[in-house]
Amino acid sequence: MGMHATVLDMAIVSEFDWDSMYTMMAGVESNDVILLDNIDAIAGNSDLEAEIFSLYNRWLGEPSGFLAVASHGSPTKSGFAKRDLISRFSSGVTLSVDCIPPEMYPEMLMRREKAKGGILPESRAEQICRRVNNIRDAVRAVDLIDETSIAAKKGVTKNLVNLVLDRLFGRNSEK
């Protein structure tokens, strides 16, 4: 569509030194779409809160564009020290999105694999979900299982799944 987008995971950005983070944020406001994920990760960090506040104000000065922030709860209740940042986040539309319930993880993983042209047996999807606590880790595991099975030219077996899960998350008995 000819649009430019920037997606920043603030949990990761917050780990960078100030100069790297400042360089990364320079000019972001000129993108058509800006998504700041895990915005609550910077709550209480006055430098980062000030930079996001500045980014917001620069973005307001652009003729068009879309800015979205995502957090684990309402961004306005994430514990930001900068009151002006809270007021900026309050000025837009707020949506609450329900997370996928854990009992749906196996089905979601199987559908994702099918959409990618692969097959993840239900028994292996359930095996993965018994070992991980969240969908992000489950997807990460499936991606590595795919890579490993292709490299080994083998199917997705129970042993392969255990090997990959042990490598990613350490040896752990199934729940």
N, C-alpha and C positions, 0 to 999 in steps of 0.2 A: 504494500500500500504506500510505499515511499515515506513511511514515518520512521522517526528515530526514537529509540526508547532506552532508558537506563533503569536497571533494577539493582538496588543495593540492599544487601542483607546487613542491617545495622549491627547485628550481633558480631559479624565479621569485621565490618568497618571499624567498630569501636576498639578492636584489637590492634589497629595500625597506629603508628606514631603520628603525631599531629601533622607534620609536613606532608606525609603520604596521604593522609586522610583529606587534608586541605586541597592537595593537587587533584585527588580523585573527585572531589565535589565541585571543582572549578568548571563552570560552564554547563553544569547538569541542567540548569533551568531552561536552557534553550532546546531541550528535547521535547518531542511531541508528547511523550509519556514518561512519567517519572514514578517509579514504585519504590517506596522505602519500606522494606519488610522488617519485621521484628523491631519496630521503632521503640518499643518499651525497653529494649536492651540498653539504650543510652540514657534512660531516666536517671537523674542525679549527677550526670557528667556535665558540668556546666559548660565546658568548651564545646562538646558535641551538641548540646541543646542549643547553644548560641549559633553554631554553624547551621543547624537545621532551621532555626528561626530565620537566619539570614537567607538561606536557600529558599524558604517559603516566600519571603518578601521579594527576592529577585524573580522568582517564578510568577508572582502576582504582576510584575512589571512586563512580562512577556505577553505578546498579543494573543497567543492561543496555547493550548497544551492541557494536559491532564496530569494531576498529581494525586497519587493514592498512597496512603500509609496503612500498614497492617501491623497488628499487635495481637498478643494473646488475650487481651481484654480490650475494653474501650481505650483508645489512645488518650482520651481526656482524663482517664482515671489510672494512668500508668505511673504516677508518682513523679512527674516532671517538676523540677524546682522552678523553672522559668514559666511564670504565669502567662506571659504573652504567647508562649508556644501552645499552652493549653487552649487559650482563646482562639488561636489560629486553627487548631484541630477541631474546635467546636463549631467553626464557621461553615464547615462542609457537611456533606451527607455522611451519616454513619450507618453502616450496615453490620449486622451480626450474622456470621456464617457458622452454622453448626458443623462440628468436626464429624468425620466418619466414625461411627462407633466401632470399637475393636472387633466386634463379632462380624463386621462387614469387611475387614481387612483381606481375608483370603479371597473372597469374591472380587474385590477391587484389584488385587494383584493378578488374578487370572484374567480379568477383562483387559487389564493393561497389557499383559503379555500377548493376548489375542490380537489386540489393536496393533501391536508391533510385529505381528506375523509369527509369533511363537506360541508355544503351549507350556503352561505351567499346570501340572496335575494338581487336583484339589488336595491330595494328601501332602504334597510338597509345600503348597501354599499354607496349609494349616501348620505344618512342621515349622516353617519360618515364623509364622505369627505366634507360635508358642514360645519362641525364643526372644522376640523383640518386644519393646514396650510402646513403639509408636510407628506410624505409617511411614515416616521419613526413613527410619532405619530398615523397615521391611522393603521399601522400594530400592534402597541402596544395596541391600543383600541380594535381591532378585537381579539387579543389574550386574553385580559381580558374579553371581551364579551363571547368568547368561554368558558372560565373557569367558568364564572358566570352562564351562561345558563346551563352548565352541572351540576354544583353544585345545582342549583335551579330546575333542571329537567324540564326546560321550553324551549320553542323555542326562537329564536331571534326576539323579539318584538320591536316595536318603543319605548315603555316605558323602556324596559331593556337597549336598546342602549343609550337612554337619561340618564338613571341612571349611567351607566358606564362612559359615556363621562363627565357628571357632576363631578363624583368622580375623574376622571383623570385630567380634565382641568378646573374645576370650572363651575359654572352655566353660560351659555352663550347662547344667542339666536342664532338660525341658521342664516347663511348668506343669 
